[in-house]
Amino acid sequence: MVSDNKINIWVVLRTILLCFIVFVTLYPFIHMVAVSFSGKMAVMSGEVTFYPKDFTLDVMEHVFGDKRIWVAYKNTIIYVVVGTAIALVFTTCGAYALSKRERCPFYKVVNILLIITMFFSGGMIPAYLAMTWLHLDNTIWAIVLPPAVSAWNVILMRSFFLNFPVEIEESGKIDGLNDIGILWYLVLPTSSAILATIGLFVAVSHWNSFFNPMIYLKDADKQPLQIILRQIILQASSTDQDVVLGTAAENISENGIKYATIIVSILPIILVYPFLQKYFVKGVMIGSVKG
């Protein structure tokens, strides 16, 4: 009986701890949603906690009523889709080649150079000069090509390919497949976990990308969501807020604008993540543990 009571106590303590962690994690998001739908005076007086007070849609109408939001959403989706596709192709090809140590020329040299890039980079100015010299500035390629290959992603996927059964690859060679055929017909169909993991890493990185678009994209109609959201926040923070927001200013708070833009930015990723979670966990574990 004493042993059972101790186990029950630990179960209760673990449950309380997990509930506390869930609360601490969810509360900021719940609070932001509540503020986004609350009136200006309620927000300024600090009366909003878990639910909206003086419910209003003025903040959301202001954010989504800005035509730049929809153009920025379109641009961001294009950058995410194209950038993720290119990154998966380059990462998969590089990782699969490096997983064949005995047949990869200059394997050690390439591996060392790959690891060095995890700690050192050429710098912002050389990167900008390279984009300008190649005439890629102010184009989609300045956004999707520089982060196309990540050393960490290549190493993670290479570890996954090292664990791939050699017998399956040998059966492909017996059937007349070359390395590309083995990769396409045998390896990739069983690699959904690692592909989803790397794809999620890259997609989130492109979705949250701010600095590169800011320095490379000059045209407003090419700018992604993060740039436009920053402009909306700066306008809401201006001293002449009534002129910027118009007649709706009397019921729109600065914090409401900030929190609404945060929700607009993170909501699509939150909606996509549950569908990729099982692949994400499996891909990270398989790609990082050998044996």
C-alpha positions as CSV (number, residue, x, y, z in Angstrom):
1,M,0.0,0.0,0.0
2,V,2.8,2.4,0.8
3,S,4.4,1.8,-2.6
4,D,1.1,2.4,-4.4
5,N,0.6,5.6,-2.5
6,K,4.1,6.9,-3.5
7,I,3.4,6.1,-7.1
8,N,0.1,7.9,-7.0
9,I,1.7,10.9,-5.4
10,W,4.3,11.1,-8.2
11,V,1.6,10.7,-10.8
12,V,-0.3,13.6,-9.3
13,L,2.8,15.7,-9.1
14,R,3.7,15.0,-12.7
15,T,0.2,15.8,-13.8
16,I,0.3,19.1,-12.0
17,L,3.6,20.0,-13.5
18,L,2.5,19.1,-17.0
19,C,-0.7,21.1,-16.6
20,F,1.4,24.1,-15.4
21,I,3.6,23.8,-18.4
22,V,0.6,23.7,-20.7
23,F,-0.9,26.7,-19.1
24,V,2.4,28.7,-19.3
25,T,2.7,27.7,-23.0
26,L,-0.9,28.5,-24.0
27,Y,-1.7,31.6,-21.9
28,P,0.3,34.1,-24.0
29,F,-1.4,33.0,-27.2
30,I,-4.9,33.0,-25.5
31,H,-4.1,36.5,-24.1
32,M,-3.1,37.8,-27.5
33,V,-6.3,36.5,-29.1
34,A,-8.3,38.1,-26.3
35,V,-6.6,41.5,-26.7
36,S,-7.1,41.4,-30.5
37,F,-10.8,41.2,-30.0
38,S,-11.1,43.7,-27.1
39,G,-11.9,47.4,-27.0
40,K,-9.2,50.0,-26.6
41,M,-10.1,51.1,-23.1
42,A,-10.3,47.6,-21.8
43,V,-6.8,46.8,-23.2
44,M,-5.2,50.0,-21.9
45,S,-6.7,49.5,-18.4
46,G,-5.3,45.9,-18.2
47,E,-8.7,44.3,-17.8
48,V,-8.2,41.7,-20.5
49,T,-6.9,38.3,-19.5
50,F,-8.4,35.0,-20.9
51,Y,-11.3,36.4,-22.9
52,P,-12.1,39.5,-24.8
53,K,-13.8,42.5,-23.1
54,D,-15.8,45.0,-25.0
55,F,-15.7,42.7,-28.0
56,T,-14.9,44.3,-31.3
57,L,-13.6,43.3,-34.7
58,D,-12.1,46.7,-35.5
59,V,-8.5,45.5,-35.0
60,M,-8.9,42.5,-37.2
61,E,-10.8,44.5,-39.8
62,H,-7.9,47.0,-39.8
63,V,-5.2,44.4,-40.2
64,F,-7.0,42.3,-42.9
65,G,-8.5,45.4,-44.5
66,D,-5.0,46.4,-45.5
67,K,-4.6,45.3,-49.1
68,R,-0.9,44.8,-48.6
69,I,-1.6,41.8,-46.3
70,W,-3.1,39.7,-49.1
71,V,-0.3,40.5,-51.5
72,A,2.3,39.7,-48.8
73,Y,0.5,36.4,-48.0
74,K,0.7,35.5,-51.7
75,N,4.4,36.4,-51.8
76,T,5.2,34.5,-48.6
77,I,3.4,31.4,-49.8
78,I,5.3,31.4,-53.1
79,Y,8.6,31.9,-51.2
80,V,7.8,29.1,-48.8
81,V,6.7,26.6,-51.5
82,V,9.5,27.3,-54.0
83,G,12.2,27.7,-51.3
84,T,11.2,24.4,-49.5
85,A,11.1,22.5,-52.8
86,I,14.5,23.7,-53.8
87,A,16.0,23.1,-50.4
88,L,14.6,19.5,-50.3
89,V,16.1,18.7,-53.7
90,F,19.5,20.1,-52.9
91,T,19.6,18.7,-49.3
92,T,18.4,15.2,-50.4
93,C,20.9,14.9,-53.3
94,G,23.8,16.2,-51.1
95,A,23.0,14.0,-48.1
96,Y,22.5,10.9,-50.2
97,A,25.8,11.4,-51.9
98,L,27.6,12.0,-48.6
99,S,26.0,8.8,-47.2
100,K,28.1,6.8,-49.7
101,R,31.4,7.3,-48.1
102,E,33.3,4.6,-50.0
103,R,32.2,6.0,-53.4
104,C,32.0,9.8,-52.7
105,P,35.1,11.6,-54.1
106,F,36.8,13.9,-51.5
107,Y,34.4,12.8,-48.9
108,K,36.5,14.0,-45.9
109,V,37.2,17.4,-47.5
110,V,33.6,18.0,-48.4
111,N,32.5,16.9,-44.9
112,I,35.0,19.3,-43.2
113,L,33.9,22.2,-45.5
114,L,30.3,21.4,-44.7
115,I,30.9,21.5,-40.9
116,I,32.9,24.7,-41.1
117,T,29.9,26.5,-42.6
118,M,28.0,25.7,-39.4
119,F,30.3,28.0,-37.4
120,F,31.6,30.6,-40.0
121,S,29.9,32.4,-42.9
122,G,31.1,34.8,-45.5
123,G,29.2,37.7,-43.9
124,M,26.4,40.0,-44.9
125,I,28.3,42.4,-47.2
126,P,29.9,39.6,-49.4
127,A,26.5,37.9,-49.6
128,Y,24.9,41.2,-50.7
129,L,27.6,41.9,-53.3
130,A,27.3,38.4,-54.6
131,M,23.5,38.7,-55.1
132,T,24.1,42.1,-56.8
133,W,26.8,40.8,-59.1
134,L,24.6,37.9,-60.1
135,H,21.7,40.3,-60.7
136,L,19.5,38.3,-58.3
137,D,18.7,41.2,-56.0
138,N,15.0,42.2,-56.0
139,T,14.0,38.8,-57.3
140,I,12.6,35.6,-55.7
141,W,16.0,33.9,-56.1
142,A,17.7,36.2,-53.6
143,I,15.2,34.8,-51.0
144,V,15.1,31.1,-51.9
145,L,18.6,30.3,-53.0
146,P,20.9,31.5,-50.2
147,P,19.2,29.3,-47.5
148,A,18.7,26.4,-49.9
149,V,21.4,24.2,-48.3
150,S,21.8,24.1,-44.6
151,A,24.8,22.1,-43.1
152,W,22.7,20.9,-40.2
153,N,19.9,19.7,-42.5
154,V,22.4,17.9,-44.7
155,I,24.0,16.1,-41.7
156,L,20.6,15.2,-40.3
157,M,19.4,13.7,-43.6
158,R,22.8,12.0,-44.2
159,S,22.4,10.2,-40.8
160,F,19.0,9.0,-41.9
161,F,20.3,7.6,-45.2
162,L,23.2,5.9,-43.4
163,N,20.6,3.8,-41.5
164,F,18.8,2.8,-44.8
165,P,19.0,-1.0,-45.3
166,V,21.9,-1.8,-47.7
167,E,20.0,-4.9,-48.9
168,I,17.2,-2.8,-50.5
169,E,19.8,-0.8,-52.4
170,E,21.5,-3.9,-53.6
171,S,18.3,-5.4,-54.8
172,G,17.8,-2.2,-56.8
173,K,21.2,-2.6,-58.4
174,I,20.4,-6.2,-59.3
175,D,17.3,-4.9,-61.1
176,G,19.4,-2.5,-63.1
177,L,18.8,0.8,-61.2
178,N,21.5,3.4,-61.0
179,D,22.0,5.7,-57.9
180,I,19.4,8.2,-59.1
181,G,16.9,5.4,-59.7
182,I,17.6,3.8,-56.3
183,L,17.1,7.2,-54.6
184,W,13.9,8.0,-56.5
185,Y,12.2,4.6,-56.5
186,L,13.5,2.9,-53.3
187,V,14.8,5.5,-50.8
188,L,12.5,8.5,-51.1
189,P,9.2,6.5,-50.8
190,T,10.3,5.3,-47.4
191,S,11.8,8.7,-46.3
192,S,8.6,10.6,-45.6
193,A,9.5,11.2,-42.0
194,I,12.9,12.9,-42.7
195,L,11.5,14.8,-45.7
196,A,8.6,16.2,-43.6
197,T,11.1,17.2,-40.8
198,I,13.5,19.0,-43.1
199,G,10.6,20.5,-45.0
200,L,9.1,21.9,-41.8
201,F,12.4,23.4,-40.8
202,V,12.8,25.1,-44.1
203,A,9.2,26.2,-44.4
204,V,9.1,27.8,-41.0
205,S,12.4,29.5,-41.7
206,H,11.1,31.0,-45.0
207,W,7.8,32.0,-43.3
208,N,9.6,33.9,-40.6
209,S,12.2,35.3,-42.9
210,F,12.6,39.1,-42.4
211,F,16.2,40.3,-42.8
212,N,17.0,38.9,-46.2
213,P,13.8,40.2,-47.8
214,M,14.4,43.6,-46.2
215,I,17.8,44.0,-47.7
216,Y,17.2,42.3,-51.1
217,L,13.7,43.2,-52.1
218,K,13.1,46.8,-53.1
219,D,9.6,46.6,-54.7
220,A,6.7,46.7,-52.2
221,D,4.7,44.2,-54.3
222,K,7.4,41.5,-53.8
223,Q,7.8,41.9,-50.0
224,P,6.7,39.0,-47.8
225,L,4.3,39.0,-44.8
226,Q,6.8,39.8,-42.1
227,I,7.9,43.1,-43.8
228,I,4.3,44.3,-44.2
229,L,3.4,43.3,-40.6
230,R,6.3,45.4,-39.4
231,Q,5.1,48.4,-41.4
232,I,1.6,48.0,-39.9
233,I,3.0,47.9,-36.4
234,L,5.2,50.9,-37.0
235,Q,2.2,52.8,-38.3
236,A,0.1,51.8,-35.2
237,S,3.0,53.0,-33.0
238,S,3.3,56.4,-34.6
239,T,2.4,59.5,-32.6
240,D,-0.1,60.5,-35.3
241,Q,-2.1,57.2,-34.7
242,D,-5.5,58.8,-35.3
243,V,-4.6,59.9,-38.8
244,V,-3.1,56.5,-39.6
245,L,-6.0,54.4,-38.4
246,G,-8.8,56.8,-39.3
247,T,-12.2,56.7,-37.7
248,A,-11.5,53.3,-36.1
249,A,-8.7,54.7,-34.0
250,E,-11.0,55.3,-31.0
251,N,-11.5,51.6,-30.5
252,I,-8.0,50.2,-31.6
253,S,-5.1,49.9,-29.2
254,E,-1.5,49.7,-30.1
255,N,-1.2,46.4,-28.3
256,G,-4.2,45.1,-30.2
257,I,-2.5,45.8,-33.5
258,K,0.7,44.2,-32.4
259,Y,-1.0,41.0,-31.1
260,A,-3.3,40.8,-34.1
261,T,-0.3,40.9,-36.5
262,I,1.4,38.1,-34.4
263,I,-1.7,35.9,-34.7
264,V,-1.8,36.6,-38.5
265,S,1.8,35.6,-38.8
266,I,1.9,32.4,-36.7
267,L,-1.6,31.0,-37.3
268,P,-0.9,29.2,-40.6
269,I,2.1,27.4,-39.1
270,I,0.1,26.4,-36.1
271,L,-2.6,24.9,-38.4
272,V,-0.1,23.0,-40.5
273,Y,2.1,21.6,-37.7
274,P,-0.4,19.0,-36.2
275,F,-0.5,17.3,-39.6
276,L,3.3,17.0,-39.7
277,Q,4.0,16.3,-36.0
278,K,4.2,12.5,-36.2
279,Y,6.6,12.7,-39.1
280,F,8.5,15.5,-37.4
281,V,9.2,13.5,-34.2
282,K,10.1,10.3,-36.1
283,G,12.3,12.1,-38.5
284,V,14.4,13.9,-35.9
285,M,14.8,10.7,-33.9
286,I,15.8,8.4,-36.8
287,G,18.0,11.1,-38.3
288,S,19.9,11.7,-35.1
289,V,20.3,8.2,-33.7
290,K,22.3,5.5,-35.5
291,G,21.9,1.8,-34.9
